[in-house]
């Protein structure tokens, strides 16, 4: 091996490039990828449609939705809850009927047995003692003992095939929940959002094609995924988090409507996310794969 070979492949070090290449070819080991800009929705896009909101509303947790999309989702959830409740009630009625029928049949069997013992108690006692003695003497596991020769052990015969019981339907959750956070959601709790459009004097370019669409209602700073934003509940105006900390929190007054603010009236918008990322801050995905044990 030459000491200064340009294409030397006999090195004692397993390089990072070689390890990544072998991991990709073999399928072993965990792989990770960082999402680009195209995989993350913009801050002003609906969390359901992933398109710019025409009539934006926000939840108390800061999840932005288009009013039409979230209304359709709420109605769909209510229909599903109603359907599942009907199935649950139907199953409950059926189980109650089966339990009553089983209790009735057991009671009838006990009455029949009692009547037989009362009619001929000596023969019944003799037969029971004889059967107990035969069971003690017989230690064979053959299926022809104890009258089992008439039973067919073939499990593939339709009449002997065990039947799977129907899956039990659990009682559904009757609360409508936020599609993203999973917390209870009511339509009356949604807050209307009013974005301040950027004054770029460009009326020909569509809103979707624009890179910068809105600005802060107070400082006129351009809003984006890299700029944390907040919604003021009284006016619905969108401002930057820096504006909230440096200007609004000094006197806790909404600069747009002039109303007093409380802490819960300042709703911070969640960063842009999509089905690939849970939040805008988490932009790296990892897929666990099998590892080779030494």
C-alpha positions, 0 to 999 in steps of 0.5 A, spaced: 500 500 500 502 506 497 503 511 503 500 517 499 495 514 494 490 518 491 485 513 491 487 508 497 481 504 499 485 500 504 484 505 510 483 502 517 478 507 518 470 506 516 468 513 514 462 516 515 460 516 507 462 509 507 457 507 513 451 512 510 452 508 503 452 501 506 446 503 511 442 505 505 444 499 501 443 494 506 437 497 510 440 496 517 440 502 522 436 508 523 435 513 517 434 521 518 432 526 514 431 534 515 425 537 511 425 542 507 421 548 506 416 545 501 414 539 507 412 545 512 406 549 511 406 556 511 404 560 518 397 563 515 395 556 512 389 552 514 392 546 518 387 541 515 387 544 507 394 546 508 392 552 503 392 559 505 386 561 509 380 565 506 376 566 513 381 564 518 380 562 525 384 560 531 383 555 537 385 557 544 391 553 543 394 557 537 392 552 531 389 556 525 384 553 521 379 555 515 372 557 517 369 552 512 374 547 513 373 546 521 366 547 520 366 541 515 370 537 520 366 538 526 360 536 523 363 530 520 365 528 527 358 529 530 356 524 525 361 519 526 359 520 534 352 519 532 353 513 528 358 510 533 353 511 539 347 508 535 352 502 534 353 502 541 346 502 544 344 496 539 350 492 541 348 493 549 341 491 547 343 485 544 348 483 550 342 484 555 337 480 551 343 474 550 344 475 558 337 474 560 336 468 555 342 465 558 339 466 565 333 463 563 335 457 560 340 456 566 334 456 570 330 452 566 336 447 566 336 447 574 329 446 574 329 440 570 335 437 574 331 438 580 325 435 577 329 428 575 332 428 582 325 428 585 322 423 581 328 418 582 333 420 586 336 413 588 338 412 580 341 419 579 345 418 585 348 411 583 349 414 576 353 420 578 357 415 583 359 410 577 361 416 573 366 419 578 369 412 579 370 411 572 373 418 571 378 416 577 380 409 574 381 412 567 388 415 566 388 415 558 388 421 554 385 417 548 378 420 545 375 414 545 374 413 553 368 416 557 364 416 551 368 421 547 369 416 541 363 419 538 366 426 538 370 428 531 376 431 533 377 434 526 377 441 527 376 443 519 369 440 519 364 446 519 360 444 524 366 443 529 369 450 527 370 455 532 366 461 531 370 468 532 365 472 537 363 479 534 368 485 536 365 489 542 364 496 540 367 501 546 362 507 548 365 512 543 367 519 546 362 524 545 366 530 545 368 534 538 376 534 539 381 539 535 384 535 529 391 537 531 391 537 539 386 532 540 383 537 546 375 538 546 373 543 541 367 548 540 365 552 534 363 558 539 370 558 542 374 559 535 377 566 534 376 570 528 383 572 525 385 578 521 391 578 517 394 585 515 396 584 508 403 587 505 402 593 501 407 591 495 402 594 490 402 588 486 395 586 484 396 581 479 400 576 483 396 571 486 396 570 494 398 563 494 404 565 489 407 571 494 412 569 498 411 575 503 403 576 504 402 579 511 405 584 516 405 585 523 399 590 525 403 594 529 410 594 527 409 593 520 414 587 520 413 582 515 410 575 518 413 568 516 414 561 519 421 564 522 417 570 525 413 567 532 406 571 531 400 572 536 393 573 535 390 578 540 383 576 542 379 582 542 381 585 535 383 578 532 389 582 529 396 578 528 402 581 531 409 579 532 411 576 539 417 581 539 411 586 539 407 583 544 413 582 549 416 590 548 410 594 546 403 590 548 405 587 555 407 594 558 400 596 559 396 590 557 392 594 552 390 592 545 393 597 540 387 596 535 381 595 539 383 599 545 381 594 550 384 591 556 388 585 555 389 579 559 394 573 559 389 568 555 387 574 550 394 573 547 394 567 543 401 565 540 400 561 533 403 555 532 409 554 527 407 552 520 407 544 520 404 538 516 403 531 516 410 530 516 412 534 522 408 535 528 411 542 529 415 547 525 420 547 530 421 539 529 424 539 522 427 532 522 424 525 522 428 519 524 426 512 521 428 506 526 431 500 522 433 493 524 440 493 527 446 488 526 448 485 533 455 484 534 
